[in-house]
Amino acid sequence: MNELITTDNRESIQSNWYQSLVDDCNSIMVEAESRSKWVIVEGYHSLGMRILQDEPRMVQGGSTLRETLSHVTKLLNTKERTLYRAVQFAKKFPVLSELPGGRDTSWRKICNDYLPGHKEPNQPKFDENIEMQHECPNCGYEW
């Protein structure tokens, strides 16, 4: 592959080093994206594990885990679903290395493929099985 490639500014470059540049840049981008997806997975797992660490304290005095986490989400300025899914994830996979697909996964795939759901419309539910699902009141579509 020693043919010449002409760029917009009319400089000629040899394609072997040009292809090497493109290949290296692609590899860097793919690796960075893969690492960033995994860091997000690790972060949500750590979040869930940390919440589970204090779960016994959260339910003392008759309070439910759902009620306590509802307050925590407000203090963290995040959505309840975020914390619920992190807890679901940590309960289902307490050992992160046992996650199907290993590092070749994303938070979205985990939420869509591995976390259970429930049938209460528009309201996250916290129970012993940490099941969560939403239903559209207009069409019945569940997510």
N, C-alpha and C positions, 0 to 999 in steps of 0.2 A: 504494500500500500504506500507507494512513494509518489503517487500522483499529487499534483498541486491543487490547492483549494484557494479560491480568490475571495477575500473578504470585501465588505462594502467599501472600505477605504483603499481598495485595489492593492493591498499588500498580499504577496503570495506566501503561503506557508505550506510546509510539508504535512501531509495528512497523517503520517504515523505519530508525530508528536501532538498534532491537533486532536486526533482520536484518543490518544492517551490522556490529554487534558480533559476531554469530555467524559471519558470513562472514570477518571479520578473524581471529577466533580460530582458525577452521578453517584458514585459509591459513597462519597462524603454525605451527600444529601439523604440517601437511603438509610445510612447508618444513623445519622442524626435524628431522622424521623422515628426510626425504630427505638432508639434510646429514649426519646421524649415520650413516646407512647408507654414504654415500660415504666418510666419514672412516675407518670400519672397513675398507673396501676399500683405501683408500690405506695404512692401517697395515699390513695383511697384505702388500701389495705391497712396501712398504719393508722389512719383515721378510725377505721372500724375497730381495729384491735384496741386502740386507746379508749374508745367509748365502752367496749366490752369489759375492759379492765375495771371500770367503775360502775358497771351495771348494777351490782348489788347495792351500792350506795344510792343509785338513782331511784330505786324502787322502794327505799325505806320510807316509812311513815305513810304508806298507802298511796304514794304517787306511782304512776305508771311510767314505764320507760318512754312511751310516746309523749306524755306530758312534759317530762323533763327535757327530752330532746327537742321538743317544740320551743322551749325557752332557749335552749342552747343555739338553735338555728337563728333565732332573732339576734342573739349576742354576736354570733359569727357573721351575720348578714349573708346567710346562704339559704338555700331551699331545704325544706324538710326532707325532700326526696334524696338529696345528696347524702345526708347523714344516714338515712334509712338504708340506702343502697350500700353505703360503706359498711354498715353493720351486717347487712345480709351477706355481703362478700366475705367479711372476716369470719362470720359464723360458718359459712359453707366451705371456705378454704382457709382454715386457721394456719396452715403451712403453705405459704405462697408458692413454693417449688412444686406443689402437687396440682397446680392449676393446669387444666388440659390446654395443650398448645404452648405451654411454657411462656417464654418471652415473646413469642410470635403472636401476640394478642393485643387487644386494645380495651380501654374502659368501656367503650360502646359495645363491643362484642361481648364482654362479660355481662353487662346489664341486659343485653338482648337475648343472650343464649344460655346463661347460667343462673341468673337470679329469678326466683319465683315471683308470682304475682297474686293479687287478690281481686275481689269483684266489687269493692265499694267505689262508686263513682266519685271522681274528683277529690278524694280524701285518702291520703296515705294511711295505712293501717299497720299497727305494730302488734304482733302477737308472738306466741312461742315459736312459730315457724318462720317468722319474719317474711311473710308473704305480702306482696304489694302489687296492685294492678289498678288501672283506672279505666273507666268506661265513659264514653261520650254520651251525655244525656239525650242528644239529638238523634244519633244514628246507632248507638249501641256498640260502636267500635271500641275494642279493648286494647290498652297498651300498658 
